[in-house]
Amino acid sequence: MEYNFREIEKKWQKRWVENKTYQVTEDETKQKYYVLNMFPYPSGAGLHVGHPLGYIASDIYARYKRLQGFNVLNPMGYDAYGLPAEQYAIQTGQHPAITTVNNINRYREQLDKIGFSFDWNREIRTCDPEYYHWTQWAFQKMFNSYYCNDEKQARPIEELTEAFAKYGNEGLNAACSEELRFTADEWNAMSEKEQQEVLMNYRIAYLGETMVNWCPQLGTVLANDEVVDGVSERGGFPVVQKKMRQWCLRVSAYAQRLLDGLDTIDWTESLKETQKNWIGRSEGAEIQFKVKDSDLEFTIFTTRADTMFGVTFMVLAPESELVAQVTTPEQKDDVDAYLERTKKRTERERISDRSVTGVFSGSYAVNPFTGEAVPIWISDYVLAGYGTGAIMAVPAHDSRDYAFAKHFGLPIIPLVEGCDVSEESFDAKEGIVCNSPIINEELRMKNEESGCDVEVNGNSSLNLNGLTIKEAIATTKKYVKEHNLGRVKVNFRLRDAIFSRQRYWGEPFPVYYKNGMPYMIDENCLPLELPEVAKFLPTETGEPPLGHATKWAWDTANKCVVDNNKIDNITVFPLELNTMPGFAGSSAYYLRYMDPRNHTALVDKKVDEYWRNVDLYVGGTEHATGHLIYSRFWNKFLYDLGISAVEEPFQKLVNQGMIQGRSNFVYRIKDTNTFVSLNLKDQYDTTPLHVDVNIVSNDVLDTEAFKAWRPEYETAEFILEDGKYICGWAVEKMSKSMFNVVNPDMIVEKYGADTLRMYEMFLGPVEQSKPWDTNGIDGVHRFIKKFWSLFYDRNDNYLVTDEPANKEELKSLHKLIKKVTGDIEQFSYNTSISAFMICVNELFAMKCSKKEILNQLTVTLAPFAPHVCEELWETLGNIGSVCDAQWPAYNEEYLVENTVNYTISFNGKARFNMEFPADAASDTIQETVLADERSIKWIDGKNIVKVIVVPKKIVNIVIK
C-alpha cells in the first residue's frame, strides 16, 4: 500500500471530528495539564509557514502529555478585535465583523489542515458579546475596587466610602493617583460629584489625565509598540504626545507582586529580567525642593539622596504641570518652541535617543541640604510618568546628566574621592564620599532667607565626608526622615495601563455619564453590545466613531440602550464613546477557555479549581512587556476576588523563535527583459529582483511560471547554466513585499501535514529564529516514506510479523524512546527528529517489521506525525486512536553495551574492526588481535614495537 498522505490526512482529520477525539472535560481521576498558545489575531493574509511554529511545538507537547495519561486541555480561539480590520472598514466600507469572520474562516481552514489537537468545542472570539460580557464584567469589578497596600490586595470600594464617612482618609494606605487629605466632615459635606471625583483617585479602573501617543489621521491613541520613528506602524501617520482624559488600570499597584511572582514561575531568566527592568523597582527618597523667590515647591524622587551635595541643576519633564508655573516671561517663547518639538516624540524614542536637548525655564530651585540656588531646566530625557516627572541632576555621577551639563556648560561636582570626571561621569557605587560642603555664614544667610531646613552651627548638620557610599546612603535617608525634608520610598518604573482607544472595533465600555462622572450599567444587563454606526471614522467634532451611533444612550429606569434623542440627563444618559484596547480581550482568555459556555460566570469555581492555571504557555518574546504584564495583573486582580484559583496564570513559558524568509532573486540585465543565472551574472550589468519563492524549487526557477507570474515578464528571456536558471538567495523577514511568504497550504498539498510539522521542528531549536528553506523538506518527506516502508513493501505487501524482537532491534528502539522522551521535555524537537531518522534507518537495515517494535515506534512518533501514525496504528490492529495509547517507557537493560567494536590500526591507519565483550581485559584484547590472521598479514616481516589498547575504542599496533 503506497503512502498516500492526501487520503490519509483527510481521512483522519474527518474521523477526529466525528469521534470528538480532542474534546476534553474535567476528569478528577486524571491529572490535568493545560497547554495554551498565545491568542492569534486573524489577519487577512492568513497563515504563512512561520505562524504554525509555536502551535506545532505546543501540539507535540500536548499529545505527549496525553500519551502519558494526563487530561490535556489544548484550546484555540481568536483575538478578533484590532486596528487592521477597522482600517479596512474605513477604506472599503465593509463592516469589521464581516472582515473578521472571513479571516477567521480562512485561519480555521488552514489550521485544520495541519492536524492540531485543539478542542474546537471551546473556541472563543474576543468580538463575540458572549465573550466580552466577561471583559466588561472584570472592568466593572476593577472600577468598584481599590488596592489596599496593607492587605496587599484589591478590596471593595464600598469599604472606602464607609471609612471616609467615619474617619476621612486618615491612616489610609491605598494605591492612589495623588495624595489627598480630608476629614470625615469634609467628605460628608461633599456633593455626589465631588465624592465620585475623590473615589476616582483610588479606583483600580479609573479616569485620569495622561500623556498618550495621539495619531490624528487614525483618530486614536496608540501604544508605544504601535509607533515607530514618530509615525504609526500601520499607515505611517504622524504621532504626537497629547494629554487626554483616559480610562486607566492601576497596574502600578501590583508592581511588587508582579516582581515577587517571577520567582514562582518557570520562565527563562532573560524574559524575567526583561519584566524586572520594565517594572523597575528602586528604593530611595522623595525630597521637597522650593522654587526661589516663590511659594512653589515640588518633589523629586532619587535613589541616591547622598548625592544631594553634587546637584548643580534640576530638570522637569516637558509634560510636567510645573513647566508653565516656573517658566519666566523672558523664557516663555523658547520653552513653548521646545515643548512643540518634543510633542512629536514617543516616550520609547526619548528613552533610546541619547541626543541632548533642553531649555532653561528662567527659574531656580533651592537645594534643601545646602541652601544653594540651582537652575531649573526642561528636557525630554526626563519622563513625566516615572517618579515625579522632576529630577535633581548630579552630572558627576550620571551619564545623561553629565552629557546635559557638558552640552550646556553647567557645573560638575565630584562626590567620590579620586574620581576623574574630566571626560565622563563616574559610576558612584563604591568609594569614599567627599565634597559634602562646609556651610559658612554667607550660606547661613541664604538658608534663613529661603527657609531651608538645615541645622547650621558653622557646619552642615549632615556631613558625609569620609563615609563609604553605602554608609552615606543610609545616613542621608535617616537625615531626610528626621528633618522632614521628604520621605523614604520605594518607586517603580511600571506605569498604569491606558485602557481607552478612540476607535470603533473594540469592546464597548459598560459606562454611562451623569453630571460628567462615569457610572456602571447594571451587571445583570451585560453584555453591552457594540452598536451599528454609519461611519468608522471619528466624528466631525473629533469624537470617537461611536459618536456616529444614533442609539447609544442608557435608560437607567428601564435598564436598556435607547436612542440618543431620549437623553434627558435625569433617567437617560450618554454612554461612553471610547472602546477598550486590544489587550482587554486577551488578558483573561485562559480562564474563559476552562468554561467557555458558562452564561452565569467567567468560570465555574469547581472547573477553575480543576484546571487552575496554564501549565505550558507558548508564544513570542514580543509580548514580554505588554500582554504578559497585563495578563499577570488581570489574573492577580481576579485572584484577589477569589475568581482565579492561582495567582500566576502561566506556570511555564516557552518563547518560540521566528521563522525568517528565505528570499530568492533573479538578475535582469539592465535595459533588457533578459535574466541571467546566478553564476553567470558577474559577466553582465544586472539588477537583482525579488522573485516569488513559490515558483522556485531548490533555488531553481520555474521559468514558465515566472513568465506567467507578472505581465511584464511574459516576454522574458533567460541565460541558463547547465540548462537551469539558478536563483540567488538571502535570509530576510518574511514579507509579501519580498515575495518570500510561503503558504503552509502549498507545503501540505505537496508533501502533507506530517512533513510540514516535522520539517518546521527539524529546522532548529524551537526558541531560536531560523530561515525557512524548502531545500531540506524532501529529506523529511523521504523519512516518513521510509517509516511507512517498515510496514509495506513496494508491491503493497504487508510486512508486519509477530516475531519477537531481538537484542539489537530492542536496543535501537529503546535508545530512541529515551532520547525522544528527554528531548520533548526540553523542547529539543530537532534532535528528536534526527533520532527518529537514525532509528528508522537502523530498523530498515535490520529488515525489522516486527509488531513488538513498530507498535512502540508508532506511539513515539505520533505527537510529531499524527496522521500517518493513526493510520499505521490502525493497520497494526489496535483499537481506538493512537492519541489514547500509552507513552512507551525505555528499559535501560536494552541500552547496556554487551560488546564493543574496536578499530584495529597499524601505525595509526585503520585496517579492520573487531568485536569484544565490554568487560574484556586489555591483555585478552591484545592477544586476540595479534592472533587474528588479518593482523598477521599486516605484521608480516616487521617487528612489533608496542601495542596500544585504548579501552572501548581502538587498538593501535606500532610496527617497524
N, C-alpha and C positions, 0 to 999 in steps of 0.2 A: 504494500500500500504506500503510495507516494505521499510525502509530506506536503499536503495542500493547505497551507496556512490560511488562505482566504476562507475556505469552507469550515475549517476547524474553529477559527476565531469567531466567525459568525454564529456557528452552532453553539458555542459555549457562552457567548455573550447573551444569546437568546435564552439559554437554559438557566443562567444565573438569575435573570429577571423572573422567569416563570417559577423557579424554585425558591425565590426570595433568599438566595444564598447569603447575601450580605446584610440582610435586615437583622438588627440586634435589639434585644430587650434586656432589662435588668435581670440578672440571674444570681441570686445570693449564694448559689452553690459553686460559683466560679469567681476567681479573682478578676477584677476589671483591669482593662488597660485602654486608655483614651489617647488616640493618635489624632492630631489635627494639623492641617495645612493653613498657613495664613490666607485669609479671605482673598480670593481673586476679584479684581474688577473686570467685568466682561467688556473688553474693548471691541470696537467694530472690526478690527483686523483679525480677530480670532487668535488662536494659539499659534506660536511658532515653536520650533523644537526646543527652545530654551525654557519655555514655560513649564513643561511637564517634569523638568529635572527634579524639583523638590517633591512633587506629587509621587513620582516613581519611587524615590528614596523612602518616603514615608509609607508607601503602599507595600513595599518589600518588608518593612519592619512590622507593619500591621498584620500581614499574612503570617510572618514568622511567629509573632506572639500568639496568634490564633492557633497555630500548629502546636505551640507549647501548652495549649489548654486554657489560655486567657479568653475572657469575654471581651472582645475588642470593639470599641466604638471608633469608627472612621468615617465621619460625616463630611459633606461638602455643600457649599452654598455660594452666594454671590454678594459682594459688596457693591450693590447696584446703583447707589447714588453717586454722582460725580459730575465734574465740570465738562468733560468731553461730550456727554450726551446732551447737556444743556446748550453747549456751543453749537452742536449740530442742529439742535432745535431752532436756535436763533437764525442760523444760516438757511435752513430749509423749511422751517415751519412745522416739521414733523414733531409730534409730542415726544418728550424724552422717554416716556413709558414705552412707546412703540419701539423706539430705537433700542432701549434696554432689553426688552423681551426678545427682539430679533437677535441681539448679540448673545444673550443667554442661551437661546436655542442653538446657535452656532457653537458656542463653547461646549454645551452638553453633548452635541453630536460628536465633537472631536474627542472629548474626554471618554465617552463610551467606547470609542474605537480602540483606546489604549488599554482597556481592560482593568480599570481600577476597582478596588473592593469597597467603594463608597456606599454607604447606606443612604441611597437617594430618597428614601422614605422620610428622611429628616431634613431634606433640603430647605434652606431658608434664603430669603431675599430681603435686603435691608429696605427696599422700597415697598414692601408688602405691608399694608396697615396692620395686619395681624402680628407682624414682627415689630414694627416701630411703635406699636402700642406700648411695648416694654421699655423702649428707649425713652419715650415721653414719660412713662411712669417713673423711671430711675431719675430723670431730670427733676420731676416734681419732688421726689424724696430728697434730692440734694438741695432744692430750694427751701424745703421745710426742715433743714438740718443745719447745725453749726458744728464746728470742731472744737472739742474741749481738750485743751493742752494738758490738763491734769489727768483726765481719764485716758487721754491719747486715743480718742475715738469720736466718731460722729454721734451727736445727740440731737433729740428733737428740739426745734426752735422754740416750742412752747415752754421749755424749761427756762429760756432766757426771758420771755415775756413775763413769766411768773416771778422770776428773780428781780427783774427790773422794777416791777411794781412794788416790791417789798424793800429792796436794798439799793436800787440803782445798779450801776455796774461795778460797784466797789468790790475788789477782790476777784473780779472775773479774770480768768486766764483762758482766753479763747482766741483762735486764729481770727484775724480781722484785717481790714484794708488800712485802717488808720486808728491810732489810739484815741479813744473818746473817754470823757469823764462826765458823769451826770448822776444826780441823786434820784431817789425814788419819787420825790415830789416833782422834780423836773420831768421825769418820764411820764408821770401821771397827768401832768399839765400839757403834754404834747398832743397835737392833733393826730388823727389816724395816719395822715400822710407823713408827718414828722416821725412817728413811731416806725412806720414802714421804712423810711429812709435810714433810720438807725439800725434796724434789723438787717437791712441790705449790707451793712458793714460787716456782718458776721455770717451770713448765709453761705453755704458751700457752693450753690449756684446763685450768682449774683450779677446785677448790672453794675458795670464800672467804667470809668473813663480810662482808656488805654490807647497807647500808640499802636497803630496797625499798619500793615502793608496794604495801601489802598490802590486798586487799579481802576481808574475811571472808565476805560474802554470796556472792561469786563463787568464793571459795576459791582465789584465785590472785594472783600478783604481776602488776602492770600496768606497762606502760611509761609514761613521762611523758606521751606524747601520747594515752594512753588514759584520762587523768584530767583532769577539768575542774571547777574550783572545789571541789576536795576530794572529789568523788564520781566514780564510774566513768562513763565516757562511755556505756557500754552498761548500762542499768538504773538509773543514778543512785544507786548504792550508796555508802555512806561508805568512804573510803580512808584508811588510817593509815600512817605511817612505822614500819617494823619491821626489826630486824636479823635476817637469816636466812643460813643457810649455803646458798649457791647456786653452781651452775656459772657460771663467768665465762669470757670470752675476753679475752686480754690485747691488746686493740686498741691500748691506750696505747703499747705497744712500737713500733708502726708509725706513731706520730704524725708524726715528722719526714718519713718517706717519704710519708705521706698529704699533707702540705703540699707537699713538693717535686714530687709527681706532678701537682699542679694546674697547674704551669707547662707541662706537656707535652700538655694536652688542650684541646679546643675546646669549652669551656663558657662560658656568659655570665659576665661579671665579677661580677654580683650573686650568682650561685649560688656562684662560687668564694669570694667574700667571706664568704658565709654559712658555708661549710665552714671557712674560715680562722678565723673567730671561734669556731666550735664546737670546733675543735682547740685554739685559744687558746694559742699559743706565747708564752712570756715568759722573759726572761733575768734572773736575779737571784742571790740568795744565800740559803742556808739557815743560820740563826743559832740557836744554843742559848741559851735563857733558863732560869735556875734559879728555882725557886719558893722564896720567902723562908721561912726557918726550916724547911726541908725538904730531903731528899735528892733530891726530884723535880726533873727538868728536862725541857724539851720544846723541840721545834724549830718554828720558823716559816719560811715562805718569803716573801721580799719582793723585788720588782723594784727597790726603792729603799732600799737599805741606808744611803744617805746621809741618810735622814730619821730615823735612829735617835734623834737628839737631840730629836726632836719627839714621841716616843712618850709618851703620857700614860695609856694603859690597854691591856690585852690582851683579846682576845675568842676564846672557844672555840666551836666548833660544838656544838649540843646533843647530837649523836650521839657526840662525842669521848669516848674512854675516860678522858681526863684529867678530865672533869667530875666523876665520882664521887671521884677522888683529891684534887682541890683544893677540893671543897665542904666548908666547915666545918660542924660540927654546928648552929651558930646559923642558918646559911643553908639547911640541908637541905630544910625544908618549902617554902620559896619556890622553890628550884631544882626540886624534884620537881614542883611545880604548873606551873612554866613548861615543863618537859620534856613533861608530859602534853598541854599545849595545842599545842605545836609538832609533836607526832606526826601531827596531822591535816592538815598542810600538805605538799604535794609540793615538791621542790626547785625546780621551774619556778615555782611560785607564790611561793616565797620570793625568787627572783631578781627577779621582776617587781614584787612588792609593796614599796613604799618606806616603809611604815609602820615606826615604831621600837618595838621590844620588846626586852627583855633582863632579866637578873637578875644580881646580884653574887654571886660564888662565896664570898666571905669571905677569899680568899687573895690574895697579891701575888707578882708576878714581879720579878726584878731585871734592870734594863737592863744588859747587859754592857759598854756603852760608857760609861755614867755612874754605874753603881752605885746608881741610884735605884730605889726600890720603886714599882711601878705596879700598880693593882688589876686582877684577872683577872675579867672579866665573861663571861657566856654569852648568845649571841644567835643567832637563826636567820638573820641575814643572812650568817653565815659557814657554809660548806658543808663537810662532812666529807670529801667526795670530791675537793676541789680543794686542791692544795698539801698542807699537813699537817693541815688542819682547825683551825688556830690562826693568829691574825693579831696583829701589833703594830699598834695603831691610832695613826695620825698625823692627828688631826682637822683640823689647819690645812690639809692638802693632800689630803684625800679626802672626797668629798661624803657618803658613808654614815657614815664615822667622825665627820664634823662633825655630822651630824644626831643621831647617838647621843650625842656629847659634850654638845651643846646640851640634848638631852632630859633627860639625867641629871646635868647640871651638872658635867661633867668638864673639866679644864684643856685649853686650846688654845694651843700654842706655835708661832708662825710661824717658818719657817726660810728665808724669802727676803726680802731687803731690800726695803722699801717695799710689801710686800703687805698688803692690807686683809682681815682675816678676821672683821670685826665682824658681817657679815651672811651670808657664805657662805664655803666653802673656796676656796683659791686653787690653780689648776692649776699645779703647780710643775715645768713642763717647761723653762723658761728663767729666767734671773735669777742673782743673786749670793747665795751662801749666807750666812746669819747665824745667831746663837744656837747655835753649837756651844759648849756651856757650858765655863767655866773650872772645873777640878776643884780645890777648895780642901782644906784639911786635914780639915775635917769629912767631906768626901766620901771622902778618902783612908781614913779610919777605916771608913766604910761598905764600901768596896771590900775592905779586908782582912777584915772580918767575913763578907762574902758570898762571898769567894773569887773576886771578879770579875777577869778577866784584862785589866786596863787599866794601862798604864805611867803612873805618877803621879810627876811631878817638879815639882809646883806647877801644871802644866797637863796636860790630857789629851794623850797622845801622838798623838792624832788631832785635828787642828783643821782644820775645813773652811771656816771664816770667810774670806770674800773670794774663794773659788773659784767658778767657774761651775758650774751644775748638772751639766753633762757631766763636768767635771773632778772634781767631788765624788763622782759615781757610781763612776768609775774608781778614785779614791783609796781609797774605802771598800771596794770589792771586794778590792783588794790588801791592805788592812789586815786584813780578816776572815780572809783566807787565811793571812797571815803570823803572826797571833796565835792561830790555831787556834780562832777564835770560831764557825766554821762552814765552809761550802764554797760556792764559786761554782757555780751550777747552772742548767740550762735546765729549765723546768717547762712542763707542758701542762695545759690545762683538760680535754682529752679523757680520759674515764674508760673503764675496761674495761666490756665489754658483759655485762649479766646475761643468762645463757643458760638459765635454768630457768623453767619455768612449771608451776604446780600444777593442771594440767588434763589431761583425757583426750585430746582430739582434737589430737594433735601427734606429731612424730617421737619414738619412744622412744629413750632413751639406750642405747647398747650397752655397759652398765656393770653389773657386779655388785660387791657389797661383801664384803670379807673383813677381819675384825677392825676394822670401821668405816672402812676405807680403800677407795677405788674402784679397780677393775681392769677392763681392757677384755676383752670376749669376743674370741675368735679372729677375725681379719679374714676368714678364709675361711668363717666362719659367718654373715656378714652377708647379707641384712638381718635384724636382729632385729625381728620384726613386732609391731605393736600387738596386745595381747591383747583378748579379749572381757571385758567387765565387766557386773555386774548393775545397777550404778547409775553415773551420770555425775557424781555429786556427791562431795565429799570424804567420807572415812570418818568414823564417829562419834568416832574418836580423833584426827581432824584430819589424817590422811594424805591425799595427793592421790588422785584417783579410781582410779589404777592399784592402790591399796591394796585395791580390791574384787576384783582378779583373783585367781583361785584357782590358776592355772597361770602363775606368774611368778617362777621361780627358775632359776638357771643351774647345770647339771651340768657341772663342768669336766672330768670324766673322759670323758663321752660327748658333750660339746660340743653340748648341746641344752637347750631350755626344758623344765622339768618342773614337777610340782605343788608347791605351796608346802609341803605336809606332808612333803616329802622333804628339806627344808633341814636340814643337819646341821653346817654351817659347817666341814666338813672337805673335802668334794668338791662339795657343793651349797650355793649361796649365794644370798641375796636379790638381786633385780635392782632397778635404780633406779626410783623411783616417779614422779619428775618427767618431764615431756616437754620437748622443745625449743620455743623461741619461734617466732612467726610468721616472723621474718626468716631462720630457719635454711634453709628450703627455697628462698628467693628470693635467696640470696647467691651461688650459682654456677650458676644455671639456664641462663645464657647459654652456658656451656661444654657443658652436657648437650645442649642443642639441636643442637650440632655433630655429636653422635654418640649419639643417644638410645636406640638399641637395642644398644649395646655392653654385654655381660654381664661383661666382664673388666676394664674400666677406666672411669673417669669420662669420659674422651675419649681416643681413639687419638692418639698423638703426631703422626702424619702428618696426620691430619684437623685437629688443633689448629694445626699449622704452616700449614695452608692458610687456615683461616678467621680464625685469630689472635685478633682481638677484635671488638667491636661497632663498626661504623663510624658508625651513627646510632642513638641511643637516644632514645625519645620517652616522656615521662611527666610527671606533675605535680610542682610545686615542693614539695609537702608531704613528699616523700621526701628532701629535701636533707640532713637531719642524722640520718636513720635508715638506710634501705635503701642510699643512695648511699655512706655511710661504711662500712657493714658489707660491702657487695659489694666495695668497693675493698680493704678489709683482707683479705677472704677470698681475693681474686684474688692479692694480693701474697704471701700465705702460699703459695698453690699455685704461684706463680712461683718462690718460694724452693725449692720441692720439685722444680722442673723440670716440673711438670704443665701450667701455663699458659705459652704462648709469649711473652706480652706482659704487662708489669707492670700497665698500666692497662686495665681491662675495657671502658670506654666512651669511645671517642675523641671523638665529637661528641654533645652532649646538647641536645635541644630540649624545652623545657617548654611543653606546651600550656596555654592558659588554661582557665577553667571556663565551661561554658555555664550561665548562670543561668536560673532560671524566669521566665517572664512570666505572672504570676498575673492572673486575671480575677475581677471582683467583681459581684455583684448587690446591689440595695439594697431591703431589705424595710422596708415602713412598719411602725413599731413597733405591737405588739399586733394585727397582722393577718397574713395569709398572702398579702398583695399586694406585688408587686415593681414598682418604678418605674424607668424607664430613666434612664441616666446624666445626661443633660442636663435632666431634669425633677426630679431628686432633691432639689434645694435647696428645692423647694416643699413638701416633706414632712419629717417627723421620721423618719429612716431609720437602719437598722443595716446596714453593709456586711458581706457574707458572701462567703467564697471560693466559687468555683464551678469545677467540673471544666472545665479548658481544652479537653478533647477534645469538649465539646458546644458550643464557641464557635468561630466562624469569622469572622476579620477583626473581632473584638470584637462580633459579632452573635450573640446567644444563640439556640440552637435551643430554643424554649420547650416543645415537646412532649417533647424529650429530657430537658429539665430536670425536667418533671413526673414522668417515668419514672425519674429518677436516684435519688431517695430517697423513701421513703414519705411523709414529712412535707410534700413538695412536690407531692403528687398533686393537691391541690385549689388549687394556686397560681393566682393571677390576676395580670395584667400591665397596667401602664400604659405604652403604647408611644409612640415618637416616629417619625412617618412610617411607621407600620406595622411598626417593628422595635424589638426590645429591645437597646439598646446597653449593653455592659458597661464598667465601669471596669477599669483595669489598673495593675499595679505590677511592678517588677523585684525578685524575691526569690530566695532559694536554692531550687533545685528540690527539692521535698519532697512526699511523699504527703499530709502534713497540710495542705498549702496547695493541694492538688488541681491542681498545675501541672506534674506529671510527664507528659511527652509520650513515649509509647511509639514507638520507631522503626518498629515493625511497622505502625502505623497510617499513618505517612507513606509507607512503602514500598508499602503496599496502595493508597493513594490517588494517589500521584504516581510511585512507582517508586524503586528504589535509587539510580539515577544522579542523580535530582533531589535525593534526600536527601544524597548525597555532595557534590554541587556546592553545595547550599544551605548546608550546615554550614561549608564553606570560604568561602562568599561573605559570611557574617555578619561577618567581620572578620579581622584578623591572627591566625594560629594561636596566638601566645603570649599574646594578650590575652583577658581574660574578657569575655563579651558575653551579652546576654539572648537567649533563644530567642523568636523572633517569627515565627509562621507567616504573618503578613500579607504577607511578601515571597516566599514559596515559589512562588506562581503564576508569578512572573516568570521564575524559573529553569526551571520546567517548560515555559513557553512558549518559552524559548530552545532547549531540546532539540528541541521540535517544529519550530521554525524551521530548526534544523540539519538535521533529517530532511527538511524540505521542499526542501532543495537537491538531494535525491536522488529524491523522489517528489512529484508534484503531488496536488491534492485528489481527483483521479479515479484515483489509484493508478498513474499513468503514470510509468515510469522515465525520469528526465530526463538522466542522466549521458551525456556525449559524450566523444569522443576528440579534440576540437578542442584546438589548442594554446592555452595561456593568454596573455592579453595583458598589457601592462605594468602596468596598474592592478590586475589580479587578482593578479599575482605580488607586487606591492608590498604589497597588503593581507595576503596570506598570510605573506610573509617578515617583515613588521612584527610579526605575531602570533608567529611562531616565535621571533624574537629576544626579544620581551617575555616569553613564557612560559618560555623557557629560563632567562633571568635570574631570573625570579620564583620558579621552582621551587627553584633553588639557594639563594634567600633565604627560602624558605617563605612567600612573599607570594602565597599562592594566591588570596586575594580579588581582587587586582588582575589576576591571570591570567584569572579568570572574567569580569571586566569586559572584558578584551581579547578574549576569545572572542566575547562578545556584540557588540562593535563590528565584529569581522571578519565574523561571520556576517551582520550587518545590511548591511555593505558588499557582500558577495558576493551577498546576496539582491537588493539594489538593482541590481546589475550583471547580475542573472539568470544568474549563473555556476554551472553544474553540470558543470564540466569535470573529468575524471578526474585530470588532472595536479595540479589544485588540491585536490580532495576527498581524494585518497589521503593527502597530507601533512597536511591538516587533520584527518583522522580519527585518524592516528597521534598528533598533538599533543594531541588531546582525550582519547585513550584512557586515560591514567592517572587522569583525573578521572571519566569516564563510561564504564567499560569495557564494559558490556553493549551499549549502543547502538552503540558503536564496533566491537565484534566483529561485530555484525550487518551494519553498513554496509561494513566491511572485506571481509566475505564477499561482499556484494552487488556490490562493485567488481571481483570476480573474483579476489581474492587467495587464495593457498593458505596454510593454517595460521592460527594465532592472530595477532591484531594485537599481542599481547604480544611476539612474536618479530620484529616489523618493526624498522626502523632509525629511530632518532630523527632527524628532519629537521634539516639544518643551514641556517641562514639565509644568504642571499647579500646582502652589503652593496650590491652594484651595483643590486639592485632597490629599495633604500631611498633611493637618491640622488634628490633632488627636482630634476627637469629643468625644471620650471616652477613659478612661484609665483603664487598667487592674491592679487591686490591688491584691497583695498576702496577704492573711489573715493568721496571725500566732498567736499561743498561746504559751507564754513563749519562743518565738524565733523560734518555729518549725512551718514551713509552713504546713497548713492543707487544704486550698482550695483557689480559686480565685473568685473575683467579679468584674464586670464591673460597672464603674460610669462615669457620664458626666465629661468632662475635667475640667469644671468650678465648680464642686460640692464643697461645703464648708466642712471643716473638721468635724463640728458638725453633718451635714447631713450624712456624710460617717460613722461616729461613731454610730449614731442611727440605720442606716440601717444594719450595720454589726452585732450589738448586737441583733437586732430583727430577724436575719436570723436563721432558725431552726438548721442549722449546727453549728452555734455559741452556741446556747442554749445547744446542745448536749455536746460540749467540756467544757462549763462552769458548767454544771450540778453539784450541790453540792459544788461548790467552790466560793470563794469571788474574785471579780474583784478589783485588787489593782490599776491599771491605764490602760488607753488605749492610745497608741502612734500612731498617724497618720503621716506617712512620705509622704508628698504630691506627688501624681502621682507614688508612688512606693509600699508602704507596710502599713498594719495596724497590729500592734502587741498588743495583749491583754495579760496583765500580770495578772495571776490568782494564788490564794494561797489556 
